[in-house]
């Protein structure tokens, strides 16, 4: 008996008004147009991805988490929804869940550099938490104390003026028309060589998020 395969989802969302509103950071009309597009084209992955990212920009984290989770379930081969889901999970202190999402993103696309960058940041945060736990339990050696001090220079630099949320830095000034899979850049990632550091997770920052367009299927 032949196996039925679902047709590939649409990738061109055809929402120029939403794209223009996104470029202006005018989220409400962009969200309205994307909602209408998805209602008439429920398999438009591009529109769904942009909508989920806008929900995060609006601070509707629970809705954004639900939207990105749905995208990971519908299109598990796409790494970007896993990355953005991890961003939001880390923001709310769910570091282990964020780790799972990022590791899944790297398996979905081993060439997706942004997920590897964010995963490295996440491992640093997990190491920081582990060292702090060891110290709280009274089992910390001198080297552990030194490692924690060194980590603090990375995850919590003292100069707040040198930092800003990576997700905001990574936001594009204009939405690209047809990005290739894995073609995202991350200008907001930590640059340990030049000392340009951005906060990770928590209430003051986030992992870097890619632009609004999911890769072409």
Legacy VTK file of the C-alpha trace (Angstrom):
# vtk DataFile Version 3.0
C-alpha trace
ASCII
DATASET POLYDATA
POINTS 217 float
0.000 0.000 0.000
1.588 3.352 -0.977
2.513 5.762 1.788
0.899 9.158 1.547
3.249 12.096 1.959
2.107 15.569 2.850
2.928 18.205 0.271
5.799 20.494 1.286
4.639 23.642 3.061
4.549 26.964 1.305
7.658 29.070 1.897
6.809 32.401 0.257
4.454 34.124 2.643
3.656 37.004 0.263
3.162 39.507 3.066
4.983 42.651 1.894
2.985 44.807 4.279
4.101 42.704 7.227
7.706 42.800 6.021
7.602 46.593 5.782
6.070 46.841 9.262
8.748 44.494 10.646
11.467 46.689 9.144
9.936 49.612 11.087
9.596 47.483 14.252
5.873 48.155 13.982
4.834 44.797 15.351
1.046 45.116 15.682
0.170 45.583 11.980
2.770 42.979 11.015
1.152 40.485 13.358
-2.310 41.310 12.016
-1.281 40.665 8.411
0.547 37.464 9.306
-2.467 36.187 11.232
-4.614 36.753 8.159
-2.063 35.071 5.923
-1.855 31.997 8.161
-5.632 31.753 8.376
-5.849 31.501 4.588
-2.589 29.536 4.170
-2.173 27.438 7.322
0.926 25.632 5.993
2.936 28.790 5.289
6.028 28.090 7.394
7.608 31.467 6.628
4.614 33.394 7.929
4.389 31.179 11.006
8.067 31.660 11.775
7.849 35.431 11.463
4.686 35.503 13.562
6.342 33.516 16.356
9.365 35.813 16.348
7.140 38.904 16.509
5.315 37.430 19.512
8.685 37.243 21.241
9.437 40.860 20.319
6.102 41.853 21.862
6.995 40.112 25.113
4.328 37.453 24.640
6.772 34.753 25.609
4.264 32.015 26.426
2.578 32.455 23.043
5.941 32.561 21.284
7.125 29.393 23.055
3.935 27.631 21.998
4.336 28.842 18.406
7.974 27.774 18.115
7.206 24.448 19.768
4.512 23.837 17.175
6.987 24.635 14.386
9.517 22.152 15.783
6.822 19.493 15.770
5.573 20.257 12.267
8.997 20.807 10.688
11.605 19.035 12.848
14.202 19.384 10.087
14.339 23.191 10.479
16.917 24.357 13.052
15.728 27.965 13.411
12.565 27.255 15.429
14.617 25.154 17.871
17.105 28.004 18.232
14.452 30.614 18.946
12.647 28.255 21.300
15.912 27.816 23.200
16.292 31.593 23.362
12.987 31.947 25.154
13.491 28.932 27.411
16.874 30.265 28.534
15.346 33.675 29.182
13.030 32.016 31.690
15.779 29.997 33.355
14.895 26.676 31.690
18.502 25.985 30.793
18.258 22.213 30.428
15.275 22.515 28.103
17.173 25.150 26.133
20.160 22.803 25.868
17.982 20.036 24.444
16.483 22.438 21.882
19.868 23.730 20.756
21.409 20.282 20.507
18.428 19.246 18.394
19.001 22.279 16.163
22.627 21.272 15.586
21.555 17.746 14.679
18.872 19.046 12.327
21.467 21.149 10.502
25.130 20.586 11.427
26.026 23.700 9.387
23.793 26.054 11.394
26.495 28.090 13.124
24.154 30.256 15.199
22.892 27.258 17.178
26.461 26.200 17.935
27.314 29.719 19.133
24.273 29.792 21.374
25.005 26.273 22.607
28.484 27.390 23.611
26.972 30.305 25.537
24.541 27.935 27.182
27.296 25.547 28.277
29.059 28.501 29.892
25.894 29.390 31.801
25.411 25.767 32.894
29.028 25.611 34.058
28.516 28.825 36.024
25.443 27.326 37.719
27.300 24.092 38.529
30.265 25.891 40.062
27.929 28.044 42.144
26.145 24.926 43.372
29.455 23.313 44.348
30.419 26.403 46.322
27.031 26.511 48.053
27.533 22.876 49.088
30.916 23.691 50.579
32.789 21.432 48.157
34.507 24.060 46.062
38.294 23.913 45.716
40.549 26.848 44.977
40.576 26.073 41.241
36.769 25.967 41.243
36.625 29.425 42.766
39.026 30.662 40.112
37.044 29.053 37.289
33.868 30.700 38.556
35.630 34.065 38.715
36.871 33.599 35.149
33.406 32.598 33.950
31.895 35.686 35.527
34.067 37.825 33.267
32.249 36.220 30.337
28.651 35.693 31.462
28.349 38.806 33.649
30.911 41.435 32.615
31.098 44.378 34.986
30.685 47.082 32.350
26.992 47.182 31.523
27.606 49.849 28.911
29.494 47.325 26.802
26.467 45.040 26.569
23.099 44.849 24.892
20.733 41.964 24.167
22.059 39.832 21.359
18.610 39.246 19.923
18.142 42.973 19.346
21.538 43.326 17.689
20.761 40.393 15.434
17.442 41.854 14.268
17.668 42.778 10.583
17.003 46.281 9.373
15.042 44.712 6.534
13.606 41.275 6.013
15.592 39.273 3.423
13.543 38.053 0.506
14.921 34.535 0.136
17.593 33.453 2.639
19.305 30.141 2.100
19.240 27.421 4.714
21.927 28.010 7.312
22.687 31.426 5.807
22.079 33.473 8.929
24.720 35.599 10.544
24.933 36.491 14.201
26.412 39.962 14.666
25.190 39.888 18.253
27.146 36.845 19.375
29.823 37.167 22.054
33.196 38.166 20.669
35.661 36.942 23.285
38.687 38.111 21.318
37.674 41.748 21.005
35.873 41.845 24.328
32.452 42.722 22.964
30.125 40.758 25.220
26.376 40.489 25.293
24.272 39.154 28.160
22.969 35.636 28.056
19.478 34.624 29.121
17.745 35.917 32.217
15.800 39.149 32.457
18.509 41.327 30.876
19.376 39.458 27.726
18.914 36.443 25.532
20.601 34.129 23.141
20.889 35.415 19.611
17.866 34.900 17.387
18.009 34.691 13.594
16.053 37.005 11.275
12.378 36.516 10.674
12.555 34.283 7.618
12.823 30.540 8.013
14.980 28.799 5.415
13.517 27.776 2.088
12.334 24.169 2.019
LINES 1 218
217 0 1 2 3 4 5 6 7 8 9 10 11 12 13 14 15 16 17 18 19 20 21 22 23 24 25 26 27 28 29 30 31 32 33 34 35 36 37 38 39 40 41 42 43 44 45 46 47 48 49 50 51 52 53 54 55 56 57 58 59 60 61 62 63 64 65 66 67 68 69 70 71 72 73 74 75 76 77 78 79 80 81 82 83 84 85 86 87 88 89 90 91 92 93 94 95 96 97 98 99 100 101 102 103 104 105 106 107 108 109 110 111 112 113 114 115 116 117 118 119 120 121 122 123 124 125 126 127 128 129 130 131 132 133 134 135 136 137 138 139 140 141 142 143 144 145 146 147 148 149 150 151 152 153 154 155 156 157 158 159 160 161 162 163 164 165 166 167 168 169 170 171 172 173 174 175 176 177 178 179 180 181 182 183 184 185 186 187 188 189 190 191 192 193 194 195 196 197 198 199 200 201 202 203 204 205 206 207 208 209 210 211 212 213 214 215 216
